[in-house]
Amino acid sequence: MIRVESDSQLVARAQVGNQDAFAELVRRHSDRVFRLALSILGREFAAEAEEVAQEVFLKVHHALASFRGEAEVSSWIYRITFNQAVNLKARARYRRPHLDDTALSQVETAEPGPHSLLETAQRDQSLSECIATLPEVYQSALGLYYWMGASVAEVAALLDVPENTAKSYLHRARQLLDGMLKQRGYSYV
């Protein structure tokens, strides 16, 4: 029977120089780290999200010796990811995404038709533009909750706020989005 080590056991082994243990930590958390970074940066910035993920694991590797286990390893890694992505987003706020609507015309698919794809892309673009105008904390709460599938408790932990505050952020963000989207002709969030 194969024994599966906990994250804390892997950290203990990695802290004494076991590279296989560190590689297993990276394997376990790399997908979620990437998705968290992507949820903060935006889907158009996949390359930057990859860079954030690499930087996160470099930081984790360098800081592993000082990790005291006061928090879950996963929470620690995701908090580093959150901070790295928010910092990158602040530095790259005025950069253009890699793809624009012309990329849509190059997509070959049997369904749905081009008109439907264009409507969906325009709706998604409007939603993205509206989300981008929200305060950073609301953007992060929405991304964590809807894209990452984090629970309200996890959102609260990652944002370092009480759970009721996280609920309030989500509620207020949805209200603001609803109003902005209605102004653009969409009747739902």
Backbone as CSV, one residue per row, in Angstrom:
resi,resn,N_x,N_y,N_z,CA_x,CA_y,CA_z,C_x,C_y,C_z
1,MET,0.841,-1.179,0.000,0.000,0.000,0.000,0.888,1.244,0.000
2,ILE,0.552,2.205,-0.835,1.326,3.434,-0.957,0.916,4.397,0.142
3,ARG,1.905,4.921,0.843,1.659,5.883,1.919,1.708,7.291,1.342
4,VAL,0.647,8.060,1.566,0.596,9.437,1.086,0.959,10.352,2.245
5,GLU,1.975,11.145,2.018,2.432,12.056,3.064,1.590,13.322,3.073
6,SER,1.413,13.892,4.242,0.714,15.171,4.357,1.652,16.276,3.899
7,ASP,1.073,17.450,3.639,1.890,18.599,3.262,2.913,18.926,4.341
8,SER,2.494,18.849,5.602,3.429,19.193,6.685,4.583,18.186,6.756
9,GLN,4.322,16.923,6.454,5.403,15.936,6.414,6.356,16.234,5.265
10,LEU,5.802,16.625,4.128,6.641,16.974,2.986,7.501,18.196,3.299
11,VAL,6.904,19.185,3.975,7.657,20.379,4.349,8.811,20.000,5.267
12,ALA,8.541,19.162,6.247,9.597,18.744,7.182,10.751,18.079,6.434
13,ARG,10.427,17.230,5.478,11.478,16.574,4.682,12.193,17.570,3.780
14,ALA,11.443,18.491,3.186,12.049,19.480,2.296,12.947,20.439,3.077
15,GLN,12.587,20.713,4.320,13.381,21.630,5.146,14.776,21.073,5.450
16,VAL,14.932,19.779,5.373,16.252,19.186,5.583,16.934,18.831,4.262
17,GLY,16.398,19.397,3.171,17.075,19.270,1.882,16.557,18.215,0.939
18,ASN,15.466,17.560,1.245,14.930,16.525,0.365,14.200,17.184,-0.815
19,GLN,14.834,17.147,-1.982,14.275,17.795,-3.168,13.039,17.063,-3.702
20,ASP,12.969,15.751,-3.484,11.785,14.996,-3.924,10.545,15.461,-3.160
21,ALA,10.717,15.756,-1.883,9.593,16.240,-1.070,9.131,17.602,-1.575
22,PHE,10.094,18.464,-1.883,9.713,19.776,-2.408,9.025,19.626,-3.765
23,ALA,9.535,18.752,-4.613,8.922,18.520,-5.932,7.479,18.039,-5.779
24,GLU,7.218,17.227,-4.780,5.850,16.752,-4.536,4.947,17.893,-4.081
25,LEU,5.470,18.795,-3.260,4.693,19.988,-2.867,4.331,20.823,-4.092
26,VAL,5.303,21.015,-4.964,5.057,21.774,-6.195,3.992,21.077,-7.032
27,ARG,4.128,19.762,-7.193,3.154,19.010,-7.992,1.748,19.141,-7.417
28,ARG,1.623,19.054,-6.107,0.317,19.120,-5.456,-0.361,20.481,-5.607
29,HIS,0.440,21.524,-5.586,-0.149,22.859,-5.498,-0.010,23.704,-6.762
30,SER,0.726,23.248,-7.757,1.008,24.101,-8.918,-0.257,24.467,-9.701
31,ASP,-1.175,23.527,-9.878,-2.386,23.839,-10.644,-3.217,24.907,-9.935
32,ARG,-3.388,24.753,-8.654,-4.204,25.726,-7.914,-3.505,27.089,-7.827
33,VAL,-2.188,27.084,-7.692,-1.428,28.339,-7.684,-1.615,29.062,-9.013
34,PHE,-1.486,28.331,-10.106,-1.673,28.934,-11.426,-3.094,29.490,-11.575
35,ARG,-4.093,28.707,-11.188,-5.475,29.166,-11.328,-5.770,30.378,-10.454
36,LEU,-5.196,30.422,-9.263,-5.379,31.580,-8.398,-4.753,32.817,-9.031
37,ALA,-3.544,32.690,-9.533,-2.881,33.818,-10.189,-3.684,34.264,-11.404
38,LEU,-4.171,33.313,-12.173,-4.950,33.632,-13.366,-6.265,34.312,-12.998
39,SER,-6.866,33.907,-11.894,-8.128,34.525,-11.478,-7.922,35.978,-11.081
40,ILE,-6.754,36.307,-10.594,-6.465,37.683,-10.187,-6.025,38.514,-11.386
41,LEU,-5.181,37.943,-12.243,-4.633,38.694,-13.378,-5.613,38.804,-14.538
42,GLY,-6.447,37.808,-14.711,-7.371,37.776,-15.845,-6.954,36.695,-16.816
43,ARG,-7.912,36.124,-17.470,-7.663,34.987,-18.370,-6.729,35.337,-19.515
44,GLU,-6.672,36.609,-19.869,-5.839,37.031,-20.995,-4.358,37.001,-20.635
45,PHE,-4.042,36.860,-19.361,-2.665,36.946,-18.903,-2.142,35.602,-18.398
46,ALA,-2.400,34.556,-19.175,-1.971,33.211,-18.784,-0.447,33.123,-18.657
47,ALA,0.278,33.769,-19.560,1.745,33.720,-19.510,2.246,34.357,-18.214
48,GLU,1.651,35.472,-17.833,2.046,36.133,-16.590,1.690,35.280,-15.376
49,ALA,0.557,34.574,-15.448,0.157,33.692,-14.348,1.161,32.557,-14.191
50,GLU,1.688,32.055,-15.303,2.737,31.031,-15.245,3.980,31.582,-14.555
51,GLU,4.339,32.821,-14.900,5.501,33.448,-14.267,5.275,33.620,-12.762
52,VAL,4.071,34.032,-12.392,3.752,34.177,-10.972,3.912,32.833,-10.273
53,ALA,3.401,31.778,-10.878,3.499,30.444,-10.272,4.963,30.060,-10.055
54,GLN,5.800,30.338,-11.045,7.228,30.016,-10.893,7.855,30.841,-9.766
55,GLU,7.535,32.129,-9.724,8.068,33.000,-8.676,7.598,32.541,-7.296
56,VAL,6.343,32.108,-7.219,5.797,31.644,-5.944,6.602,30.463,-5.426
57,PHE,6.860,29.482,-6.293,7.574,28.305,-5.820,9.044,28.603,-5.531
58,LEU,9.612,29.592,-6.199,10.957,30.035,-5.824,10.944,30.648,-4.425
59,LYS,9.938,31.497,-4.168,9.816,32.114,-2.841,9.571,31.052,-1.771
60,VAL,8.703,30.102,-2.078,8.422,29.029,-1.130,9.710,28.256,-0.836
61,HIS,10.467,27.930,-1.867,11.713,27.179,-1.687,12.687,27.942,-0.797
62,HIS,12.824,29.240,-1.037,13.756,30.045,-0.252,13.265,30.253,1.186
63,ALA,11.961,30.312,1.378,11.414,30.595,2.708,11.062,29.332,3.488
64,LEU,11.210,28.192,2.870,10.792,26.936,3.487,11.500,26.681,4.823
65,ALA,12.756,27.028,4.907,13.508,26.787,6.145,12.917,27.558,7.325
66,SER,12.302,28.712,7.035,11.748,29.530,8.127,10.252,29.279,8.348
67,PHE,9.654,28.390,7.569,8.236,28.075,7.755,8.058,27.338,9.076
68,ARG,7.221,27.898,9.956,7.057,27.354,11.304,5.786,26.514,11.474
69,GLY,4.970,26.435,10.459,3.769,25.613,10.557,2.640,26.248,11.327
70,GLU,2.674,27.570,11.485,1.594,28.246,12.207,0.312,28.321,11.372
71,ALA,0.450,28.113,10.091,-0.701,28.065,9.183,-0.564,26.789,8.356
72,GLU,-1.638,26.430,7.683,-1.568,25.299,6.765,-0.584,25.643,5.651
73,VAL,0.130,24.663,5.172,1.094,24.878,4.091,0.376,25.434,2.870
74,SER,-0.777,24.866,2.562,-1.515,25.320,1.382,-1.938,26.778,1.525
75,SER,-2.407,27.171,2.691,-2.806,28.565,2.918,-1.615,29.499,2.747
76,TRP,-0.475,29.085,3.259,0.755,29.874,3.139,1.136,30.054,1.674
77,ILE,1.110,28.960,0.920,1.461,29.019,-0.507,0.467,29.889,-1.264
78,TYR,-0.834,29.748,-0.985,-1.845,30.516,-1.713,-1.790,31.993,-1.330
79,ARG,-1.397,32.281,-0.094,-1.249,33.680,0.315,-0.083,34.327,-0.429
80,ILE,1.019,33.604,-0.575,2.153,34.107,-1.358,1.706,34.339,-2.802
81,THR,0.950,33.405,-3.352,0.449,33.524,-4.721,-0.427,34.758,-4.859
82,PHE,-1.339,34.919,-3.931,-2.245,36.065,-3.963,-1.446,37.367,-3.976
83,ASN,-0.478,37.485,-3.075,0.324,38.709,-2.996,1.129,38.936,-4.270
84,GLN,1.748,37.884,-4.799,2.533,38.015,-6.034,1.656,38.478,-7.202
85,ALA,0.487,37.871,-7.334,-0.402,38.216,-8.456,-0.932,39.636,-8.326
86,VAL,-1.313,40.032,-7.132,-1.814,41.400,-6.919,-0.707,42.412,-7.208
87,ASN,0.517,42.115,-6.772,1.641,43.016,-7.049,1.902,43.130,-8.546
88,LEU,1.877,42.004,-9.257,2.089,42.037,-10.699,0.971,42.802,-11.393
89,LYS,-0.246,42.581,-10.940,-1.385,43.273,-11.541,-1.260,44.775,-11.366
90,ALA,-0.807,45.199,-10.213,-0.623,46.633,-9.966,0.449,47.207,-10.896
91,ARG,1.511,46.446,-11.132,2.583,46.923,-12.022,2.167,46.893,-13.481
92,ALA,1.304,45.960,-13.849,0.952,45.769,-15.257,-0.447,46.269,-15.593
93,ARG,-0.997,47.118,-14.762,-2.388,47.553,-14.923,-2.684,48.133,-16.301
94,TYR,-1.711,48.785,-16.900,-1.971,49.473,-18.167,-1.504,48.694,-19.382
95,ARG,-1.069,47.466,-19.180,-0.661,46.648,-20.320,-1.878,46.007,-20.962
96,ARG,-1.766,45.753,-22.247,-2.857,45.125,-22.987,-2.748,43.600,-22.871
97,PRO,-3.882,42.904,-22.888,-3.824,41.441,-22.870,-3.221,40.914,-24.175
98,HIS,-2.808,39.659,-24.152,-2.176,39.049,-25.315,-3.131,38.850,-26.481
99,LEU,-4.393,38.603,-26.205,-5.372,38.320,-27.258,-6.473,39.364,-27.237
100,ASP,-7.061,39.583,-28.395,-8.211,40.477,-28.455,-9.340,39.763,-29.186
101,ASP,-10.393,40.488,-29.555,-11.559,39.875,-30.191,-11.252,39.259,-31.550
102,THR,-10.164,39.688,-32.211,-9.838,39.101,-33.514,-9.453,37.633,-33.375
103,ALA,-8.955,37.233,-32.219,-8.615,35.828,-32.000,-9.860,34.959,-32.097
104,LEU,-11.007,35.527,-31.773,-12.267,34.794,-31.846,-12.581,34.362,-33.268
105,SER,-12.244,35.190,-34.236,-12.555,34.872,-35.629,-11.728,33.697,-36.144
106,GLN,-10.647,33.365,-35.464,-9.782,32.275,-35.900,-10.157,30.942,-35.260
107,VAL,-11.122,30.956,-34.363,-11.531,29.734,-33.684,-12.471,28.946,-34.592
108,GLU,-12.112,27.662,-34.808,-12.971,26.790,-35.610,-13.742,25.868,-34.679
109,THR,-15.061,25.884,-34.818,-15.889,25.024,-33.990,-17.201,24.739,-34.703
110,ALA,-17.778,23.582,-34.413,-19.049,23.215,-35.023,-20.201,23.976,-34.372
111,GLU,-20.141,24.152,-33.073,-21.169,24.875,-32.339,-20.500,25.723,-31.289
112,PRO,-21.052,26.716,-30.828,-22.116,27.503,-31.419,-21.597,28.322,-32.597
113,GLY,-22.505,28.958,-33.298,-22.153,29.720,-34.486,-21.389,30.989,-34.161
114,PRO,-20.879,31.641,-35.201,-20.078,32.842,-34.997,-20.839,33.976,-34.307
115,HIS,-22.127,34.109,-34.622,-22.912,35.174,-33.997,-23.025,34.946,-32.495
116,SER,-23.287,33.710,-32.120,-23.398,33.368,-30.709,-22.064,33.549,-29.994
117,LEU,-20.989,33.149,-30.651,-19.655,33.328,-30.071,-19.336,34.803,-29.863
118,LEU,-19.704,35.613,-30.834,-19.435,37.038,-30.721,-20.239,37.659,-29.578
119,GLU,-21.515,37.267,-29.460,-22.336,37.775,-28.364,-21.755,37.372,-27.009
120,THR,-21.349,36.126,-26.918,-20.747,35.643,-25.676,-19.459,36.394,-25.372
121,ALA,-18.640,36.590,-26.383,-17.376,37.309,-26.193,-17.634,38.754,-25.776
122,GLN,-18.621,39.382,-26.380,-18.939,40.766,-26.020,-19.476,40.855,-24.588
123,ARG,-20.321,39.893,-24.211,-20.840,39.865,-22.849,-19.704,39.640,-21.857
124,ASP,-18.832,38.679,-22.173,-17.696,38.400,-21.294,-16.757,39.599,-21.204
125,GLN,-16.564,40.289,-22.324,-15.715,41.479,-22.333,-16.331,42.569,-21.456
126,SER,-17.648,42.763,-21.574,-18.328,43.751,-20.735,-18.187,43.389,-19.262
127,LEU,-18.368,42.115,-18.954,-18.229,41.659,-17.576,-16.809,41.910,-17.079
128,SER,-15.815,41.561,-17.891,-14.415,41.786,-17.502,-14.129,43.262,-17.279
129,GLU,-14.642,44.106,-18.153,-14.430,45.551,-18.007,-15.076,46.066,-16.729
130,CYS,-16.277,45.578,-16.440,-16.959,45.995,-15.212,-16.201,45.516,-13.982
131,ILE,-15.754,44.275,-14.003,-15.006,43.742,-12.866,-13.729,44.546,-12.648
132,ALA,-13.083,44.945,-13.744,-11.825,45.696,-13.643,-12.013,47.063,-12.982
133,THR,-13.241,47.589,-12.980,-13.480,48.894,-12.350,-13.822,48.771,-10.867
134,LEU,-14.059,47.549,-10.409,-14.353,47.331,-8.994,-13.093,47.536,-8.155
135,PRO,-13.273,47.860,-6.897,-12.102,47.921,-6.010,-11.372,46.571,-6.010
136,GLU,-10.079,46.602,-5.846,-9.229,45.405,-5.915,-9.725,44.284,-5.000
137,VAL,-10.159,44.620,-3.807,-10.591,43.599,-2.859,-11.853,42.885,-3.364
138,TYR,-12.751,43.614,-4.036,-13.948,42.987,-4.610,-13.560,42.083,-5.785
139,GLN,-12.626,42.554,-6.610,-12.163,41.734,-7.733,-11.577,40.425,-7.213
140,SER,-10.762,40.531,-6.193,-10.124,39.335,-5.630,-11.158,38.392,-5.034
141,ALA,-12.109,38.931,-4.291,-13.136,38.084,-3.675,-13.935,37.345,-4.747
142,LEU,-14.333,38.053,-5.801,-15.082,37.409,-6.886,-14.253,36.324,-7.570
143,GLY,-13.008,36.640,-7.882,-12.150,35.668,-8.551,-11.933,34.416,-7.729
144,LEU,-11.679,34.617,-6.448,-11.454,33.468,-5.573,-12.708,32.609,-5.453
145,TYR,-13.843,33.264,-5.293,-15.093,32.539,-5.056,-15.620,31.863,-6.331
146,TYR,-15.694,32.625,-7.425,-16.313,32.081,-8.638,-15.345,31.321,-9.523
147,TRP,-14.128,31.806,-9.684,-13.190,31.134,-10.581,-12.488,29.984,-9.871
148,MET,-11.994,30.260,-8.668,-11.227,29.250,-7.947,-12.120,28.258,-7.207
149,GLY,-13.381,28.625,-7.004,-14.280,27.743,-6.278,-13.987,27.703,-4.788
150,ALA,-13.333,28.754,-4.292,-13.015,28.821,-2.864,-14.297,29.063,-2.072
151,SER,-14.347,28.495,-0.896,-15.486,28.744,-0.014,-15.358,30.154,0.554
152,VAL,-16.422,30.643,1.174,-16.374,31.965,1.793,-15.291,31.981,2.874
153,ALA,-15.156,30.893,3.609,-14.124,30.815,4.652,-12.727,30.905,4.044
154,GLU,-12.524,30.229,2.902,-11.222,30.296,2.232,-10.954,31.688,1.680
155,VAL,-11.992,32.323,1.121,-11.851,33.700,0.631,-11.435,34.600,1.793
156,ALA,-12.099,34.443,2.914,-11.781,35.255,4.090,-10.331,35.035,4.528
157,ALA,-9.898,33.793,4.539,-8.520,33.486,4.957,-7.508,34.088,3.983
158,LEU,-7.760,33.943,2.691,-6.821,34.474,1.704,-6.787,35.996,1.694
159,LEU,-7.913,36.624,1.967,-7.950,38.087,2.010,-7.589,38.623,3.390
160,ASP,-7.429,37.709,4.345,-7.074,38.065,5.716,-8.117,38.996,6.344
161,VAL,-9.397,38.602,6.194,-10.511,39.358,6.766,-11.456,38.368,7.447
162,PRO,-12.337,38.856,8.342,-13.343,37.961,8.939,-14.292,37.407,7.862
163,GLU,-14.882,36.275,8.133,-15.767,35.613,7.174,-16.950,36.510,6.776
164,ASN,-17.542,37.210,7.743,-18.665,38.097,7.417,-18.237,39.242,6.500
165,THR,-17.007,39.693,6.632,-16.496,40.736,5.743,-16.355,40.184,4.333
166,ALA,-15.878,38.948,4.202,-15.771,38.316,2.881,-17.152,38.186,2.237
167,LYS,-18.156,37.795,3.032,-19.527,37.712,2.514,-20.001,39.079,2.045
168,SER,-19.677,40.094,2.814,-20.056,41.460,2.462,-19.383,41.896,1.167
169,TYR,-18.097,41.572,1.016,-17.380,41.911,-0.221,-18.059,41.271,-1.430
170,LEU,-18.405,39.990,-1.303,-19.051,39.283,-2.419,-20.411,39.887,-2.734
171,HIS,-21.182,40.166,-1.695,-22.520,40.740,-1.901,-22.422,42.111,-2.569
172,ARG,-21.567,42.950,-2.053,-21.415,44.306,-2.595,-20.878,44.261,-4.029
173,ALA,-19.940,43.374,-4.299,-19.392,43.242,-5.651,-20.483,42.820,-6.638
174,ARG,-21.329,41.860,-6.230,-22.422,41.424,-7.113,-23.409,42.560,-7.366
175,GLN,-23.709,43.341,-6.318,-24.623,44.478,-6.485,-24.053,45.489,-7.472
176,LEU,-22.794,45.835,-7.295,-22.168,46.806,-8.184,-22.122,46.287,-9.623
177,LEU,-21.764,45.012,-9.795,-21.735,44.426,-11.138,-23.109,44.421,-11.778
178,ASP,-24.123,44.075,-11.003,-25.485,44.056,-11.526,-25.863,45.438,-12.070
179,GLY,-25.576,46.479,-11.306,-25.888,47.832,-11.745,-25.115,48.230,-12.993
180,MET,-23.826,47.914,-13.030,-23.006,48.264,-14.194,-23.455,47.513,-15.440
181,LEU,-23.772,46.228,-15.276,-24.191,45.435,-16.432,-25.564,45.877,-16.942
182,LYS,-26.449,46.271,-16.039,-27.756,46.784,-16.468,-27.577,48.043,-17.308
183,GLN,-26.626,48.899,-16.928,-26.354,50.107,-17.716,-25.840,49.755,-19.117
184,ARG,-25.237,48.610,-19.258,-24.706,48.174,-20.553,-25.705,47.315,-21.327
185,GLY,-26.876,47.109,-20.753,-27.917,46.369,-21.476,-28.023,44.907,-21.119
186,TYR,-27.343,44.455,-20.086,-27.449,43.077,-19.642,-28.286,43.050,-18.376
187,SER,-29.178,42.068,-18.287,-30.113,42.067,-17.170,-29.756,41.060,-16.092
188,TYR,-28.540,40.518,-16.104,-28.132,39.545,-15.097,-26.648,39.676,-14.866
189,VAL,-26.213,39.098,-13.737,-24.784,39.082,-13.417,-24.251,37.712,-13.764
